[in-house]
């Protein structure tokens, strides 16, 4: 009697999600991760100088149904908190004014939560954006309106990591439609950090289910025979697969291209820049949006402040010290407005993190996409698979859908799925 085992390559959020889905009903899984620890891009960095921080200011919405379900399953839902219950603070560096806005249209019933400059005509444009008739850019629907600068533009860059003048309206619409539900637009962050509040609870759940997580194991090549994978060549071992074994590649597109060069994958990427300052913050985290500046999002934690700049290709070749100095001059007034005793002339220790291929470019054009199950016993996962914005929610969904694609695999000799599986709109 042979044992059916699922080999999952990549222990980022998509890979962890896939392993949880496999083992939820008693299946057997093994996780392989090239780096020293699981988590992928969604992790807490612990350098030797003890200046720890998340790799970026990742957030969730209560509309992220699959991620909410995963957090509950691993006992971590209460670790994600809503830092700005009265509406998201937005600081305009051009005027020095701070105001709060709601991220759900229902909250705009209160004048104090409405984005600045919102008019009746803008509501029509937002509805067109949520239900676009054809693929086009976000900017082509909203136009040159104050709402573009004050809400839609920042939201587009945050969700798609792509400038609004080229960003896909259809991808953004999949998220916006879920924000239309009451209480769906509550913004959540990890209270203590991504590793402690997301990755580690998932790892501990998998360990309790006897799932091995082997780090330092890069997949060098797949050994195939016909339409099946029969072996894996890893960093320091080769694994022969049994006739019932399955594989999930939870990897970025350039790794899929290396391993399976005949598959179509996205070729263009967008960068994200994060700047972290070591300073005494607040016991309860704060999350602030910024307008009129390089800085876009500001997360204040107990012992540091993190700044995120998405769609940051223009900054990738800039000097790190110069970037830190510019960002500090921008955020010091914001931090003072929040009540912290800081000075523009006294910049704290800073760390600049550049991610040149943070996400695929989610432009208003057809993107190359591989089949979810390109081989009989192999499926693909990753936040870039399918039509959803590349977010934590998309990563979770892709892991679950890769497992479903293998579970629903036809008998030996039947045709392989050559088109991406349909994706429910469980994202925001």
PADOMI-224052 format. One record per residue (C-alpha): residue number from 0; residue in one letter; chain; z, x, y. Coordinates in steps of 0.2 Angstrom, whole numbers, plus 5000, padded with zeros to 4 digits. Layout:
REM residues N
+------+------+-------+------+------+------+
: resi : resn : chain :   c3 :   c1 :   c2 :
+------+------+-------+------+------+------+
:  NUM :    A :     A :    Z :    X :    Y :
...
+------+------+-------+------+------+------+
REM end
This chain:
REM residues 428
+------+------+-------+------+------+------+
: resi : resn : chain :   c3 :   c1 :   c2 :
+------+------+-------+------+------+------+
:    0 :    X :     A : 5000 : 5000 : 5000 :
:    1 :    X :     A : 4995 : 5007 : 5017 :
:    2 :    X :     A : 5005 : 5006 : 5033 :
:    3 :    X :     A : 4996 : 5000 : 5048 :
:    4 :    X :     A : 5000 : 5011 : 5063 :
:    5 :    X :     A : 4994 : 5011 : 5081 :
:    6 :    X :     A : 4992 : 5028 : 5089 :
:    7 :    X :     A : 4994 : 5026 : 5108 :
:    8 :    X :     A : 4987 : 5041 : 5119 :
:    9 :    X :     A : 4995 : 5041 : 5136 :
:   10 :    X :     A : 5013 : 5036 : 5140 :
:   11 :    X :     A : 5010 : 5029 : 5157 :
:   12 :    X :     A : 5014 : 5011 : 5161 :
:   13 :    X :     A : 4998 : 5005 : 5152 :
:   14 :    X :     A : 5003 : 5015 : 5136 :
:   15 :    X :     A : 5022 : 5010 : 5137 :
:   16 :    X :     A : 5016 : 4991 : 5139 :
:   17 :    X :     A : 5004 : 4993 : 5124 :
:   18 :    X :     A : 5018 : 5001 : 5113 :
:   19 :    X :     A : 5030 : 4987 : 5118 :
:   20 :    X :     A : 5017 : 4974 : 5113 :
:   21 :    X :     A : 5013 : 4982 : 5097 :
:   22 :    X :     A : 5032 : 4983 : 5092 :
:   23 :    X :     A : 5037 : 4966 : 5099 :
:   24 :    X :     A : 5032 : 4958 : 5083 :
:   25 :    X :     A : 5037 : 4972 : 5071 :
:   26 :    X :     A : 5022 : 4983 : 5072 :
:   27 :    X :     A : 5023 : 5002 : 5071 :
:   28 :    X :     A : 5017 : 5013 : 5085 :
:   29 :    X :     A : 5017 : 5032 : 5090 :
:   30 :    X :     A : 5015 : 5037 : 5108 :
:   31 :    X :     A : 5007 : 5054 : 5113 :
:   32 :    X :     A : 5009 : 5060 : 5131 :
:   33 :    X :     A : 5001 : 5076 : 5138 :
:   34 :    X :     A : 5014 : 5079 : 5152 :
:   35 :    X :     A : 5033 : 5084 : 5149 :
:   36 :    X :     A : 5039 : 5066 : 5151 :
:   37 :    X :     A : 5032 : 5048 : 5151 :
:   38 :    X :     A : 5028 : 5037 : 5166 :
:   39 :    X :     A : 5011 : 5043 : 5172 :
:   40 :    X :     A : 5009 : 5041 : 5191 :
:   41 :    X :     A : 5024 : 5028 : 5191 :
:   42 :    X :     A : 5039 : 5040 : 5189 :
:   43 :    X :     A : 5053 : 5049 : 5198 :
:   44 :    X :     A : 5050 : 5067 : 5201 :
:   45 :    X :     A : 5065 : 5079 : 5198 :
:   46 :    X :     A : 5060 : 5096 : 5205 :
:   47 :    X :     A : 5072 : 5111 : 5202 :
:   48 :    X :     A : 5078 : 5110 : 5220 :
:   49 :    X :     A : 5087 : 5094 : 5216 :
:   50 :    X :     A : 5076 : 5084 : 5229 :
:   51 :    X :     A : 5072 : 5070 : 5218 :
:   52 :    X :     A : 5060 : 5055 : 5224 :
:   53 :    X :     A : 5047 : 5043 : 5216 :
:   54 :    X :     A : 5030 : 5050 : 5217 :
:   55 :    X :     A : 5026 : 5035 : 5229 :
:   56 :    X :     A : 5032 : 5019 : 5237 :
:   57 :    X :     A : 5027 : 5008 : 5222 :
:   58 :    X :     A : 5032 : 4990 : 5224 :
:   59 :    X :     A : 5030 : 4974 : 5215 :
:   60 :    X :     A : 5028 : 4955 : 5220 :
:   61 :    X :     A : 5037 : 4941 : 5211 :
:   62 :    X :     A : 5019 : 4935 : 5207 :
:   63 :    X :     A : 5017 : 4950 : 5195 :
:   64 :    X :     A : 5021 : 4939 : 5180 :
:   65 :    X :     A : 5017 : 4951 : 5166 :
:   66 :    X :     A : 5027 : 4965 : 5174 :
:   67 :    X :     A : 5042 : 4953 : 5178 :
:   68 :    X :     A : 5041 : 4948 : 5159 :
:   69 :    X :     A : 5041 : 4966 : 5154 :
:   70 :    X :     A : 5056 : 4970 : 5165 :
:   71 :    X :     A : 5066 : 4956 : 5157 :
:   72 :    X :     A : 5061 : 4962 : 5140 :
:   73 :    X :     A : 5068 : 4979 : 5143 :
:   74 :    X :     A : 5083 : 4973 : 5152 :
:   75 :    X :     A : 5078 : 4980 : 5169 :
:   76 :    X :     A : 5074 : 4964 : 5179 :
:   77 :    X :     A : 5090 : 4965 : 5189 :
:   78 :    X :     A : 5086 : 4983 : 5194 :
:   79 :    X :     A : 5072 : 4977 : 5205 :
:   80 :    X :     A : 5078 : 4971 : 5222 :
:   81 :    X :     A : 5071 : 4963 : 5237 :
:   82 :    X :     A : 5075 : 4974 : 5252 :
:   83 :    X :     A : 5068 : 4963 : 5266 :
:   84 :    X :     A : 5073 : 4945 : 5262 :
:   85 :    X :     A : 5070 : 4939 : 5279 :
:   86 :    X :     A : 5052 : 4945 : 5280 :
:   87 :    X :     A : 5043 : 4962 : 5279 :
:   88 :    X :     A : 5048 : 4972 : 5295 :
:   89 :    X :     A : 5032 : 4978 : 5304 :
:   90 :    X :     A : 5034 : 4992 : 5317 :
:   91 :    X :     A : 5019 : 4994 : 5329 :
:   92 :    X :     A : 5020 : 5012 : 5335 :
:   93 :    X :     A : 5007 : 5008 : 5349 :
:   94 :    X :     A : 5020 : 4996 : 5357 :
:   95 :    X :     A : 5037 : 5001 : 5350 :
:   96 :    X :     A : 5039 : 4983 : 5344 :
:   97 :    X :     A : 5047 : 4978 : 5327 :
:   98 :    X :     A : 5044 : 4960 : 5320 :
:   99 :    X :     A : 5045 : 4952 : 5303 :
:  100 :    X :     A : 5031 : 4944 : 5294 :
:  101 :    X :     A : 5030 : 4934 : 5278 :
:  102 :    X :     A : 5018 : 4939 : 5264 :
:  103 :    X :     A : 5016 : 4921 : 5258 :
:  104 :    X :     A : 5006 : 4909 : 5269 :
:  105 :    X :     A : 5021 : 4896 : 5265 :
:  106 :    X :     A : 5032 : 4907 : 5276 :
:  107 :    X :     A : 5021 : 4906 : 5291 :
:  108 :    X :     A : 5028 : 4888 : 5293 :
:  109 :    X :     A : 5041 : 4897 : 5303 :
:  110 :    X :     A : 5034 : 4905 : 5319 :
:  111 :    X :     A : 5046 : 4920 : 5317 :
:  112 :    X :     A : 5037 : 4925 : 5301 :
:  113 :    X :     A : 5019 : 4923 : 5306 :
:  114 :    X :     A : 5008 : 4938 : 5308 :
:  115 :    X :     A : 5004 : 4942 : 5327 :
:  116 :    X :     A : 4988 : 4934 : 5333 :
:  117 :    X :     A : 4987 : 4922 : 5318 :
:  118 :    X :     A : 4976 : 4907 : 5323 :
:  119 :    X :     A : 4969 : 4891 : 5315 :
:  120 :    X :     A : 4952 : 4900 : 5312 :
:  121 :    X :     A : 4961 : 4914 : 5303 :
:  122 :    X :     A : 4968 : 4902 : 5290 :
:  123 :    X :     A : 4950 : 4897 : 5286 :
:  124 :    X :     A : 4945 : 4915 : 5284 :
:  125 :    X :     A : 4960 : 4919 : 5273 :
:  126 :    X :     A : 4955 : 4904 : 5262 :
:  127 :    X :     A : 4937 : 4911 : 5261 :
:  128 :    X :     A : 4945 : 4928 : 5256 :
:  129 :    X :     A : 4955 : 4920 : 5243 :
:  130 :    X :     A : 4940 : 4911 : 5236 :
:  131 :    X :     A : 4925 : 4921 : 5240 :
:  132 :    X :     A : 4908 : 4914 : 5234 :
:  133 :    X :     A : 4900 : 4931 : 5231 :
:  134 :    X :     A : 4905 : 4949 : 5231 :
:  135 :    X :     A : 4907 : 4957 : 5248 :
:  136 :    X :     A : 4918 : 4967 : 5258 :
:  137 :    X :     A : 4935 : 4961 : 5264 :
:  138 :    X :     A : 4931 : 4965 : 5282 :
:  139 :    X :     A : 4914 : 4955 : 5282 :
:  140 :    X :     A : 4925 : 4939 : 5279 :
:  141 :    X :     A : 4939 : 4942 : 5291 :
:  142 :    X :     A : 4929 : 4951 : 5305 :
:  143 :    X :     A : 4936 : 4959 : 5320 :
:  144 :    X :     A : 4952 : 4948 : 5322 :
:  145 :    X :     A : 4970 : 4953 : 5326 :
:  146 :    X :     A : 4974 : 4947 : 5308 :
:  147 :    X :     A : 4964 : 4961 : 5301 :
:  148 :    X :     A : 4975 : 4974 : 5310 :
:  149 :    X :     A : 4991 : 4965 : 5308 :
:  150 :    X :     A : 4990 : 4959 : 5290 :
:  151 :    X :     A : 4974 : 4959 : 5280 :
:  152 :    X :     A : 4969 : 4977 : 5283 :
:  153 :    X :     A : 4986 : 4985 : 5278 :
:  154 :    X :     A : 4987 : 4973 : 5263 :
:  155 :    X :     A : 4970 : 4978 : 5257 :
:  156 :    X :     A : 4973 : 4996 : 5258 :
:  157 :    X :     A : 4990 : 4994 : 5249 :
:  158 :    X :     A : 4983 : 4984 : 5235 :
:  159 :    X :     A : 4966 : 4992 : 5233 :
:  160 :    X :     A : 4968 : 5009 : 5240 :
:  161 :    X :     A : 4951 : 5006 : 5248 :
:  162 :    X :     A : 4946 : 5004 : 5266 :
:  163 :    X :     A : 4943 : 4985 : 5271 :
:  164 :    X :     A : 4925 : 4989 : 5277 :
:  165 :    X :     A : 4920 : 4993 : 5259 :
:  166 :    X :     A : 4934 : 4985 : 5248 :
:  167 :    X :     A : 4930 : 4972 : 5236 :
:  168 :    X :     A : 4934 : 4954 : 5242 :
:  169 :    X :     A : 4934 : 4948 : 5224 :
:  170 :    X :     A : 4947 : 4960 : 5218 :
:  171 :    X :     A : 4958 : 4957 : 5232 :
:  172 :    X :     A : 4956 : 4938 : 5229 :
:  173 :    X :     A : 4963 : 4939 : 5212 :
:  174 :    X :     A : 4979 : 4945 : 5220 :
:  175 :    X :     A : 4979 : 4934 : 5235 :
:  176 :    X :     A : 4977 : 4918 : 5225 :
:  177 :    X :     A : 4994 : 4921 : 5217 :
:  178 :    X :     A : 5003 : 4924 : 5234 :
:  179 :    X :     A : 4998 : 4906 : 5238 :
:  180 :    X :     A : 5012 : 4900 : 5226 :
:  181 :    X :     A : 5029 : 4897 : 5234 :
:  182 :    X :     A : 5041 : 4912 : 5232 :
:  183 :    X :     A : 5027 : 4922 : 5224 :
:  184 :    X :     A : 5026 : 4934 : 5239 :
:  185 :    X :     A : 5044 : 4941 : 5237 :
:  186 :    X :     A : 5042 : 4960 : 5238 :
:  187 :    X :     A : 5052 : 4970 : 5226 :
:  188 :    X :     A : 5057 : 4989 : 5224 :
:  189 :    X :     A : 5066 : 4999 : 5211 :
:  190 :    X :     A : 5084 : 5000 : 5217 :
:  191 :    X :     A : 5087 : 5017 : 5210 :
:  192 :    X :     A : 5069 : 5024 : 5207 :
:  193 :    X :     A : 5054 : 5021 : 5196 :
:  194 :    X :     A : 5060 : 5032 : 5181 :
:  195 :    X :     A : 5078 : 5024 : 5180 :
:  196 :    X :     A : 5072 : 5006 : 5183 :
:  197 :    X :     A : 5056 : 5005 : 5174 :
:  198 :    X :     A : 5051 : 5019 : 5163 :
:  199 :    X :     A : 5067 : 5024 : 5155 :
:  200 :    X :     A : 5072 : 5006 : 5151 :
:  201 :    X :     A : 5055 : 5004 : 5142 :
:  202 :    X :     A : 5057 : 5021 : 5133 :
:  203 :    X :     A : 5075 : 5016 : 5127 :
:  204 :    X :     A : 5068 : 4999 : 5121 :
:  205 :    X :     A : 5054 : 5009 : 5111 :
:  206 :    X :     A : 5067 : 5021 : 5104 :
:  207 :    X :     A : 5078 : 5007 : 5098 :
:  208 :    X :     A : 5062 : 5001 : 5089 :
:  209 :    X :     A : 5060 : 5018 : 5081 :
:  210 :    X :     A : 5044 : 5023 : 5091 :
:  211 :    X :     A : 5041 : 5042 : 5092 :
:  212 :    X :     A : 5036 : 5048 : 5110 :
:  213 :    X :     A : 5028 : 5065 : 5108 :
:  214 :    X :     A : 5026 : 5074 : 5124 :
:  215 :    X :     A : 5016 : 5089 : 5128 :
:  216 :    X :     A : 5002 : 5082 : 5117 :
:  217 :    X :     A : 4985 : 5081 : 5125 :
:  218 :    X :     A : 4971 : 5073 : 5115 :
:  219 :    X :     A : 4958 : 5087 : 5113 :
:  220 :    X :     A : 4945 : 5076 : 5104 :
:  221 :    X :     A : 4942 : 5061 : 5093 :
:  222 :    X :     A : 4936 : 5063 : 5076 :
:  223 :    X :     A : 4924 : 5049 : 5072 :
:  224 :    X :     A : 4915 : 5042 : 5057 :
:  225 :    X :     A : 4902 : 5029 : 5061 :
:  226 :    X :     A : 4911 : 5015 : 5071 :
:  227 :    X :     A : 4928 : 5021 : 5067 :
:  228 :    X :     A : 4940 : 5035 : 5073 :
:  229 :    X :     A : 4946 : 5044 : 5057 :
:  230 :    X :     A : 4956 : 5058 : 5066 :
:  231 :    X :     A : 4965 : 5065 : 5082 :
:  232 :    X :     A : 4965 : 5083 : 5088 :
:  233 :    X :     A : 4980 : 5086 : 5099 :
:  234 :    X :     A : 4988 : 5101 : 5107 :
:  235 :    X :     A : 4996 : 5108 : 5092 :
:  236 :    X :     A : 4992 : 5096 : 5078 :
:  237 :    X :     A : 4978 : 5086 : 5069 :
:  238 :    X :     A : 4981 : 5069 : 5063 :
:  239 :    X :     A : 4971 : 5060 : 5049 :
:  240 :    X :     A : 4971 : 5042 : 5052 :
:  241 :    X :     A : 4973 : 5029 : 5038 :
:  242 :    X :     A : 4961 : 5015 : 5035 :
:  243 :    X :     A : 4972 : 5003 : 5044 :
:  244 :    X :     A : 4977 : 5014 : 5058 :
:  245 :    X :     A : 4972 : 5009 : 5076 :
:  246 :    X :     A : 4971 : 5019 : 5092 :
:  247 :    X :     A : 4973 : 5014 : 5111 :
:  248 :    X :     A : 4968 : 5027 : 5124 :
:  249 :    X :     A : 4978 : 5023 : 5139 :
:  250 :    X :     A : 4970 : 5036 : 5150 :
:  251 :    X :     A : 4961 : 5038 : 5167 :
:  252 :    X :     A : 4942 : 5036 : 5167 :
:  253 :    X :     A : 4938 : 5054 : 5168 :
:  254 :    X :     A : 4948 : 5057 : 5152 :
:  255 :    X :     A : 4939 : 5043 : 5144 :
:  256 :    X :     A : 4922 : 5051 : 5150 :
:  257 :    X :     A : 4928 : 5068 : 5142 :
:  258 :    X :     A : 4932 : 5060 : 5125 :
:  259 :    X :     A : 4919 : 5047 : 5124 :
:  260 :    X :     A : 4905 : 5053 : 5135 :
:  261 :    X :     A : 4893 : 5039 : 5132 :
:  262 :    X :     A : 4904 : 5026 : 5139 :
:  263 :    X :     A : 4901 : 5020 : 5157 :
:  264 :    X :     A : 4917 : 5023 : 5168 :
:  265 :    X :     A : 4920 : 5023 : 5187 :
:  266 :    X :     A : 4915 : 5039 : 5196 :
:  267 :    X :     A : 4922 : 5037 : 5213 :
:  268 :    X :     A : 4941 : 5038 : 5217 :
:  269 :    X :     A : 4952 : 5036 : 5232 :
:  270 :    X :     A : 4967 : 5048 : 5237 :
:  271 :    X :     A : 4985 : 5044 : 5241 :
:  272 :    X :     A : 4996 : 5055 : 5252 :
:  273 :    X :     A : 5015 : 5054 : 5251 :
:  274 :    X :     A : 5027 : 5063 : 5262 :
:  275 :    X :     A : 5046 : 5064 : 5257 :
:  276 :    X :     A : 5059 : 5069 : 5269 :
:  277 :    X :     A : 5077 : 5074 : 5263 :
:  278 :    X :     A : 5089 : 5065 : 5274 :
:  279 :    X :     A : 5104 : 5053 : 5273 :
:  280 :    X :     A : 5098 : 5035 : 5273 :
:  281 :    X :     A : 5105 : 5019 : 5268 :
:  282 :    X :     A : 5115 : 5013 : 5252 :
:  283 :    X :     A : 5103 : 4998 : 5251 :
:  284 :    X :     A : 5085 : 5003 : 5252 :
:  285 :    X :     A : 5074 : 4997 : 5267 :
:  286 :    X :     A : 5055 : 4995 : 5266 :
:  287 :    X :     A : 5045 : 4995 : 5283 :
:  288 :    X :     A : 5026 : 4993 : 5287 :
:  289 :    X :     A : 5019 : 5003 : 5301 :
:  290 :    X :     A : 5004 : 4999 : 5312 :
:  291 :    X :     A : 4994 : 5010 : 5324 :
:  292 :    X :     A : 4998 : 5026 : 5315 :
:  293 :    X :     A : 4994 : 5037 : 5300 :
:  294 :    X :     A : 5010 : 5031 : 5292 :
:  295 :    X :     A : 5007 : 5015 : 5283 :
:  296 :    X :     A : 5023 : 5011 : 5272 :
:  297 :    X :     A : 5040 : 5018 : 5274 :
:  298 :    X :     A : 5054 : 5017 : 5261 :
:  299 :    X :     A : 5071 : 5022 : 5266 :
:  300 :    X :     A : 5083 : 5027 : 5251 :
:  301 :    X :     A : 5101 : 5033 : 5251 :
:  302 :    X :     A : 5096 : 5052 : 5252 :
:  303 :    X :     A : 5078 : 5052 : 5257 :
:  304 :    X :     A : 5063 : 5043 : 5266 :
:  305 :    X :     A : 5046 : 5042 : 5258 :
:  306 :    X :     A : 5030 : 5038 : 5267 :
:  307 :    X :     A : 5014 : 5032 : 5259 :
:  308 :    X :     A : 4997 : 5034 : 5266 :
:  309 :    X :     A : 4983 : 5026 : 5256 :
:  310 :    X :     A : 4964 : 5028 : 5256 :
:  311 :    X :     A : 4969 : 5046 : 5262 :
:  312 :    X :     A : 4953 : 5056 : 5258 :
:  313 :    X :     A : 4952 : 5062 : 5276 :
:  314 :    X :     A : 4969 : 5071 : 5274 :
:  315 :    X :     A : 4967 : 5079 : 5258 :
:  316 :    X :     A : 4962 : 5096 : 5266 :
:  317 :    X :     A : 4974 : 5096 : 5280 :
:  318 :    X :     A : 4989 : 5108 : 5280 :
:  319 :    X :     A : 5004 : 5101 : 5272 :
:  320 :    X :     A : 5016 : 5107 : 5286 :
:  321 :    X :     A : 5005 : 5099 : 5299 :
:  322 :    X :     A : 5004 : 5083 : 5289 :
:  323 :    X :     A : 5023 : 5082 : 5288 :
:  324 :    X :     A : 5025 : 5086 : 5307 :
:  325 :    X :     A : 5013 : 5072 : 5312 :
:  326 :    X :     A : 5022 : 5059 : 5300 :
:  327 :    X :     A : 5039 : 5064 : 5306 :
:  328 :    X :     A : 5034 : 5062 : 5324 :
:  329 :    X :     A : 5028 : 5044 : 5319 :
:  330 :    X :     A : 5043 : 5038 : 5309 :
:  331 :    X :     A : 5057 : 5046 : 5319 :
:  332 :    X :     A : 5057 : 5031 : 5332 :
:  333 :    X :     A : 5056 : 5019 : 5317 :
:  334 :    X :     A : 5071 : 5026 : 5309 :
:  335 :    X :     A : 5080 : 5026 : 5325 :
:  336 :    X :     A : 5076 : 5008 : 5327 :
:  337 :    X :     A : 5083 : 5005 : 5310 :
:  338 :    X :     A : 5100 : 5013 : 5315 :
:  339 :    X :     A : 5098 : 5031 : 5308 :
:  340 :    X :     A : 5103 : 5046 : 5319 :
:  341 :    X :     A : 5087 : 5056 : 5319 :
:  342 :    X :     A : 5078 : 5066 : 5332 :
:  343 :    X :     A : 5059 : 5069 : 5334 :
:  344 :    X :     A : 5063 : 5087 : 5337 :
:  345 :    X :     A : 5073 : 5090 : 5322 :
:  346 :    X :     A : 5062 : 5087 : 5306 :
:  347 :    X :     A : 5071 : 5088 : 5290 :
:  348 :    X :     A : 5065 : 5096 : 5274 :
:  349 :    X :     A : 5049 : 5088 : 5269 :
:  350 :    X :     A : 5038 : 5088 : 5253 :
:  351 :    X :     A : 5020 : 5083 : 5254 :
:  352 :    X :     A : 5012 : 5076 : 5238 :
:  353 :    X :     A : 4993 : 5074 : 5238 :
:  354 :    X :     A : 4985 : 5063 : 5224 :
:  355 :    X :     A : 4966 : 5066 : 5225 :
:  356 :    X :     A : 4961 : 5054 : 5211 :
:  357 :    X :     A : 4975 : 5041 : 5213 :
:  358 :    X :     A : 4965 : 5026 : 5209 :
:  359 :    X :     A : 4947 : 5021 : 5207 :
:  360 :    X :     A : 4937 : 5016 : 5223 :
:  361 :    X :     A : 4937 : 4997 : 5222 :
:  362 :    X :     A : 4922 : 4994 : 5233 :
:  363 :    X :     A : 4912 : 4978 : 5234 :
:  364 :    X :     A : 4899 : 4983 : 5222 :
:  365 :    X :     A : 4897 : 4983 : 5202 :
:  366 :    X :     A : 4909 : 4996 : 5195 :
:  367 :    X :     A : 4904 : 5005 : 5179 :
:  368 :    X :     A : 4916 : 4997 : 5165 :
:  369 :    X :     A : 4917 : 5002 : 5147 :
:  370 :    X :     A : 4920 : 4989 : 5133 :
:  371 :    X :     A : 4938 : 4986 : 5130 :
:  372 :    X :     A : 4935 : 4990 : 5111 :
:  373 :    X :     A : 4921 : 5003 : 5110 :
:  374 :    X :     A : 4925 : 5007 : 5092 :
:  375 :    X :     A : 4931 : 4996 : 5078 :
:  376 :    X :     A : 4948 : 5003 : 5078 :
:  377 :    X :     A : 4950 : 5010 : 5096 :
:  378 :    X :     A : 4954 : 5000 : 5112 :
:  379 :    X :     A : 4955 : 5006 : 5130 :
:  380 :    X :     A : 4969 : 5003 : 5142 :
:  381 :    X :     A : 4973 : 5008 : 5160 :
:  382 :    X :     A : 4975 : 5000 : 5177 :
:  383 :    X :     A : 4957 : 5003 : 5181 :
:  384 :    X :     A : 4951 : 4993 : 5166 :
:  385 :    X :     A : 4944 : 4976 : 5171 :
:  386 :    X :     A : 4943 : 4966 : 5188 :
:  387 :    X :     A : 4961 : 4966 : 5194 :
:  388 :    X :     A : 4967 : 4978 : 5208 :
:  389 :    X :     A : 4973 : 4994 : 5201 :
:  390 :    X :     A : 4992 : 4991 : 5201 :
:  391 :    X :     A : 5007 : 4991 : 5190 :
:  392 :    X :     A : 5003 : 4974 : 5185 :
:  393 :    X :     A : 4985 : 4978 : 5180 :
:  394 :    X :     A : 4992 : 4993 : 5170 :
:  395 :    X :     A : 5004 : 4981 : 5160 :
:  396 :    X :     A : 4991 : 4968 : 5158 :
:  397 :    X :     A : 4978 : 4981 : 5151 :
:  398 :    X :     A : 4991 : 4988 : 5138 :
:  399 :    X :     A : 4994 : 4970 : 5131 :
:  400 :    X :     A : 4976 : 4966 : 5131 :
:  401 :    X :     A : 4971 : 4982 : 5122 :
:  402 :    X :     A : 4983 : 4977 : 5108 :
:  403 :    X :     A : 4976 : 4959 : 5108 :
:  404 :    X :     A : 4958 : 4966 : 5107 :
:  405 :    X :     A : 4963 : 4976 : 5091 :
:  406 :    X :     A : 4973 : 4962 : 5084 :
:  407 :    X :     A : 4958 : 4951 : 5085 :
:  408 :    X :     A : 4946 : 4964 : 5078 :
:  409 :    X :     A : 4933 : 4957 : 5067 :
:  410 :    X :     A : 4932 : 4962 : 5049 :
:  411 :    X :     A : 4924 : 4979 : 5044 :
:  412 :    X :     A : 4905 : 4979 : 5048 :
:  413 :    X :     A : 4906 : 4966 : 5061 :
:  414 :    X :     A : 4900 : 4969 : 5079 :
:  415 :    X :     A : 4911 : 4978 : 5091 :
:  416 :    X :     A : 4916 : 4970 : 5108 :
:  417 :    X :     A : 4904 : 4977 : 5121 :
:  418 :    X :     A : 4911 : 4968 : 5136 :
:  419 :    X :     A : 4928 : 4969 : 5144 :
:  420 :    X :     A : 4939 : 4956 : 5138 :
:  421 :    X :     A : 4942 : 4942 : 5151 :
:  422 :    X :     A : 4958 : 4945 : 5161 :
:  423 :    X :     A : 4969 : 4931 : 5166 :
:  424 :    X :     A : 4974 : 4931 : 5185 :
:  425 :    X :     A : 4992 : 4937 : 5183 :
:  426 :    X :     A : 4991 : 4950 : 5197 :
:  427 :    X :     A : 4997 : 4952 : 5215 :
+------+------+-------+------+------+------+
REM end
